[in-house]
Amino acid sequence: MDASTPDAGTEDAGAGDAGSLDGGGSTPEASLRITEINPDAPQDLIELVAVTGGTLTGISLQELTNSDFAFTFPQGFTVETGAVLVLHLGGSCTDAPGDPASCGQTAPFSASAWDFSMPGTLSYSGKVLELLSSKSVPVDGVPFVRASGEMPLSIVAAIQRLQADRVWDATPCIHDMTTGFAKDRYCRNIAADWSGLNESSSIMRISGTTPLTTPGLKTQWSGPLPSRWGSY
């Protein structure tokens, strides 16, 4: 992943946000993609990459099932195309505007990425994340499930929301555990499978020729790999 330029792709539901002007009318808004996650580590981490640079002000990330996690980027941060951003749930440091190295290099912080800390945790079950522009326009999203175990009751509606917002696989999404047939579990089948994660591994959006295109697909996401926070 290191040193490669993120691909914006051709089917970009967030294309409009890259050119929208922020407040003062001079700085375009960055367009981000969700690229790495691990909810099973001592500190939950979520990574994003800027497919186009610009201001982060007002861009938000929400979890749509049962974690009540939401984060909105504060004012003052402008990033370049290819910049890597790491959200630290329960973290202790946020980089200063203009200085991505101000939180230091002691893991899980990185001098090469922008670090943002906020309260919250993510349980290791079914989770659905959606990324919104500062004007609440859907930009990206991804549902995660484990291969076994019950999913949150709200996950079907959450995945269907991503589909309605055109940021995820449009395969008809139903989930009927009463039939016992795999074909009736489409919501689980089309979601990214993050089974097998541990403290030193992550699931990453690196697969295929254009892994950062939207609508997103399960096939864009790897299985568990050694974590490499802060580089893409």
ABEGO torsion letter per residue (X at the ends): XBGBBBBAEABBAAAAAAABBBGAGABBBBBBBBABBBAABABBBBBBBBABBEBABGBBBBBABAAGBBBBBBBGBBBBBGBBBBBBBGBABBBBBGBAAAAEABOABBAABBBBBBBEBBBBBBBBBBBBBAAGBBABBBBBBBABEBBBAAAAAAAAAAAAAGABBABBBBBBAAAGBAAAAAAAAABBBABGBBAABBBBBABEABAABOBBBAAABBBBBBBBBGBX
